[in-house]
Amino acid sequence: MSERLQKFTQWVKEENYAFSFVHTSANVLYLTGFDCHPHERVLGLVVLPDADPFLVCPGMEVSQARDAGWKHEILGYSDSQNPWAMIQEKLNERGVAKAEKIAAETETLPYARGEKLLGMYPGAKLSAAEEALNELRLVKEESELEILKRAAALADYGVEVGVSALKEGVTEMDVIAKIEYELKLKGVSAMSFSTMVLFGEKSGAPHGNPGLRKLKHGDLVLFDLGVVLDGYCSDITRTVAFGDIDEKSKEIYETVLAAQLAALEASKPGTRIGDLDLTARKVISDAGYGEHFPHRIGHGLGIDVHEFPSMSDNNDGILKAGMVYTIEPGIYIDGLGGVRIEDDVVVTADGYETLTKYPKELQIIK
């Protein structure tokens, strides 16, 4: 049993749960090494306090679970079988005749599946397992950091490809197609999220929708992209200028850059998480753009592109060595455009390291 699974099993035992049902693909991957996205079908890891765990997955995925290194029992089922009846049978075999408390990821567990679990043990209650799982995943192991560094390098390359594709008249979707094509040639099978390329005034929407807007001189160009590599995500944002831009746009860029650098410098063990947001927000507010920075400074990063913790101003958690998150302040002006600069960051023993390395100084593409 892996150290991760041992720790989670110990938590299940200490909290006196009859068992835990882990259903999200991310947490199943973290605890088993098996990366599975079964669509509407049931996926689950059943962890018991005093018996071996077992994995539940569609029968067509069983060989992949074995190939991923899972050495315990696998309960594979066909589309004509009832996996819940099979799960209860396996629990009975392991001596779970009754249950008062069952741990599950209650924030995301579908209601119908929660009903199936409770239907096995009338009177039982579901309790949240998220906090324990989040704490396990919070500090990355060296093997995880190596993957995240490689994923970040591919994100850097994606921005490099995007910048090289800029020419007058090209559309946002043209540039996205070029980025994703070149990343496919590097072996990237999936993006962390829908790649974002926004031109001119469209960059003024923090989560804008790329389309057929054509590039013209004087546009700001915002890239936001990331890749999935060996189950782990990267996430980078860079903003460049296509041709000369006005002084206000330059001022906005330099303000965002100063805010991002200030938050990075505050990234070290012992720092209150919310202070990173406040540090960047003060730089932007002092420059007169506070109302134009509408989102938190960043988010945790790992198997999920957005994972625990939320890097918001009210987070009283403390940074620890090995934590990975994004720092991504932005300023967005309706009708003019916007600037966001984002890096993937790991806390080191005495400071930080940025995993994403693409240059941040204002680039004016001619």
Beta strands, then each sheet from edge to edge (+ up, - down):
strand 1: 19-22
strand 2: 44-47
strand 3: 54-58
strand 4: 73-77
strand 5: 101-104
strand 6: 125-128
strand 7: 190-191
strand 8: 196-199
strand 9: 219-225
strand 10: 227-229
strand 11: 232-233
strand 12: 236-242
strand 13: 299-300
strand 14: 307-310
strand 15: 324-327
strand 16: 330-333
strand 17: 337-340
strand 18: 343-347
strand 19: 352-354
strand 20: 364-365
sheet 1: 4+ 3+ 2- 1+ 5+ 6+
sheet 2: 7+ 10- 11+
sheet 3: 8+ 9- 12+ 20+
sheet 4: 13+ 14-
sheet 5: 15+ 18- 19+
sheet 6: 16+ 17-
end
